[in-house]
Amino acid sequence: MSADSTAQSTPPPVVQVRDMDFCYGTSNALFDINLKVEYHRVTALIGPSGCGKSTLLRCINRMNDRVPSARVTKGEVLVKGKNIHDADVDLTQLRKQVGMVFQKSNPFPKSIYENVAYGLRIHGEKNKSVLDEAVERSLTHAALWEELKDRLHANALALSGGQQQRVCIARAIATVPDVLLMDEPCSALDPISTLKIEELMHQLAKEFTVVIVTHNMQQAVRVSDYTAFLHLGKLVEFAPTEELFTNPREKLTESYLRGTFS
Amino acid sequence: MTPPATTPANPFAGKQNRRALHEFLTRWLLRLGTFSLVIITLGILLHIAAKGVPVVFQPKWPYVNSKFLTALPATLHVIEDSKGHKIEVDANEADQVKAALNHNIRSETTISYSGGGILGPIVGTALLVVVSVGVALFLGVACAIYLSEYAKHGKFLEMVRLAILNLAGVPSVVFGLFGLGAFVLTAPTFVDVPADRSVFSIPFGFTTLSFEGWDTCVLSGGFTLAFVILPVIITASEQCLQAVPQGFRETSMALGATRWQTIRYSVLPFATPGILTSSILGIARAAGETAPIMFTAALAFKDKLPWQKDLPPLPEDASFFAHWEQSVARFFGIFTESVQALPYHIYTLAAKIPQNEYAERAQYGSVFVFLVLVASLAASSVMLRKRLRAKYRW
């Protein structure tokens, strides 16, 4: 009983980045990053353009592997306690459990159903009822089921921009990942669609752990529990969101938040 | 406000007349260039249609000269009787007609290849196109996928691209000779006893893999033509793959798909319409080339279709299996027999026999049918592409 309660009071972080350096070829993009992402929390990464926040996000599901010459040169990234650069890590399993939503909503030009079922299909799921159930569950989580349940077989490209992005979220959560990475998911959307996705994020955090990159500081305040501020490849400050925005410890954070530089 | 007493000197004066003339001349020069192109194209098509339609079509039922489309080429005999009537018959009926005329014959001329029909060349060209486009699409798409999705940028890739560009510039007769050397004379094949010319052979006991070539046949010609159209197909396919948004690949990988799954489900389906378009160009080119098939597949004259191979007659009581074996052998004649082909047939008619009105008729008929055949092959690819595009558009 007591062991349980201590485990709940300090659950192990789902993502832990330790002393990580990251390079593109010979130029260092990230320096000595330390970051802990707690289960069922929304963690926001903020910072000026080019500070490395997207790169850091893509380190968590090893999407940077697609870039030749990009690699982690020091430190390690642990997801669910496992170093994801270990040789026995199956990349497809890692990415199944660490989902990602991109800046530009990019549904496949297929039906809504096929979009959401894509992840399960490539992982070998053929059972129609399992797929049906997963599609319904994912679309419900993405607050789309009521809107779209009658037109699941319509082309996803016929939807509005906001709906498309939520289909992408549904697609990413269909494989029931532990962590959902979101790379500026609202930057191409209108304010109302943005609001919907922000509302969604609070819901998603109940089921998943969300890490979001955003250039919009208000958005970080609205959606996140923790915020990390990056500048020129260094993690300047990492704290609970309220604390970071009301009482930043670092001068650099304060001047960024005041808009003295951007 | 009073208007100025005198109109001011035009502040925008210039050499506008000269400019206008210059502009006028330029526009008309470019326009003439464009028009002349259209006129020449139309001229060629109309000329061929005008001379070819009377050969292929006829004024009375069934309106199509079915013999021209369904008979094999034959030598035409033109027999002039004592009254000056000219009777045109194919070689196999010539004796009959002569006997009926009972030596009341003023003259008899024979014109090679101009009688009968052109079924042999049509079938041959169709087979060559199918084999070559099939081989070229397989090799070309495989190569394009590797170059676009797998290969790392660098020296090797540059060299491969240079090689593809060079391949596109090789004269077609060189391809013909390459095909002769590679496919007709040295390609590997399974035989019981290797021929003397076999480059080397590997015995397996029950059979022998002998590098003695495939002989002149549809397969040799089709493979040779495949290499002629390969550069077009690789280049176009690679462009089509590159045109598929990178986001599709990223998303698919981020969902845990392997690279091949990503290509199979999120890249290839969307590139297929474009790849088919490139195969249209391939079809037209493969159907039209003469030099590559001259040494590898085509004959000037053949009185049999590829599946009518001569085989020893079977005894009365031959087993079902023996009949079956012969049918299979005949069927595979579509790959292993040499054929006539339309472009080579046209070349023969135009350059290898004395020219007269009868030869000309056969020429125009063949050319017209050839054009219609290529156009309809291309049209069917366009239709297929249209349907696929409607299904997979982004």
Chai-1 contact restraints between the chains, C-beta under 6 A:
chainA,res_idxA,chainB,res_idxB,connection_type,confidence,min_distance_angstrom,max_distance_angstrom,comment,restraint_id
A,T92,B,G256,contact,1.0,0.0,6.0,A-B,restraint_1
A,R95,B,A254,contact,1.0,0.0,6.0,A-B,restraint_2
A,R95,B,G256,contact,1.0,0.0,6.0,A-B,restraint_3
A,K96,B,G256,contact,1.0,0.0,6.0,A-B,restraint_4
A,M100,B,A254,contact,1.0,0.0,6.0,A-B,restraint_5
A,K104,B,G247,contact,1.0,0.0,6.0,A-B,restraint_6
A,N106,B,G247,contact,1.0,0.0,6.0,A-B,restraint_7
A,N106,B,T251,contact,1.0,0.0,6.0,A-B,restraint_8
A,P109,B,Y392,contact,1.0,0.0,6.0,A-B,restraint_9
A,P109,B,R393,contact,1.0,0.0,6.0,A-B,restraint_10
A,P109,B,W394,contact,1.0,0.0,6.0,A-B,restraint_11
A,G119,B,L255,contact,1.0,0.0,6.0,A-B,restraint_12
A,I122,B,A257,contact,1.0,0.0,6.0,A-B,restraint_13
A,I122,B,Q261,contact,1.0,0.0,6.0,A-B,restraint_14
